Amino acid sequence: MKFTAHINVMPLKELLDPQGKAVNNSLHNLGLSQVQDVRVGKHITLNIEAASKDEAERLTQEACKKLLANQVMEAFDFTLVEA
């Protein structure tokens, strides 16, 4: 079976987000002062061949923990869609 994993990796809420702060300030400079608390992360899409949805979830978790997210500074979540 083929699955697509949509992964979101974001900085931990307890940590400063310099990119988010820079974007927030730039938006304010553009007159969009209503925007508050910008956080910048990344979105990753993986196409996975797996025997079951459980296996695809396990593979996605493993990829995130071993490479895609630095768990000291980032949190991740994902959704799986059968392709």
MILO-161064 format. One record per residue (C-alpha): x, y, z; residue in one letter. Coordinates in steps of 0.1 Angstrom, whole numbers, plus 5000, padded with zeros to 4 digits. Layout:
# MILO-161064
XYZA/...
***
This chain:
# MILO-161064
500050005000M/501150354994K/500750635019F/501651005020T/502851145053A/502351515059H/504751625087I/504851955105N/507952045125V/507752345148M/510052505174P/509152415209L/506852675224K/509252725253E/512052835230L/512653155212L/511853155175D/514153415158P/512653345124Q/509153395137G/510153715154K/511653855122A/508553765102V/506353915128N/508354235128N/508254245090S/504554195089L/504154485113H/506354705091N/503954625062L/501054755082G/499754415094L/500054485131S/497054265139Q/499253955133V/500853835166Q/503053555178D/504353415144V/506153085146R/508052945116V/508552575111G/508752335082K/506352105063H/507651775049I/505851535027T/506951165025L/505650905001N/505850565019I/505350215006E/504150005036A/502149685042A/499749865066S/498850205080K/500450105113D/503750035096E/503550365077A/503050545110E/505950365126R/508250455096L/507150815098T/507750835135Q/511250685130E/512150925102A/511051225123C/512851105155K/516051005137K/516451285111L/513551525104L/513051685138A/515651785164N/513651675195Q/515651895218V/514352205200M/511452095179E/508151915181A/506451725152F/503051595143D/501951425111F/498951285093T/498850985069L/496750965038V/496450655017E/497650734982A/
***
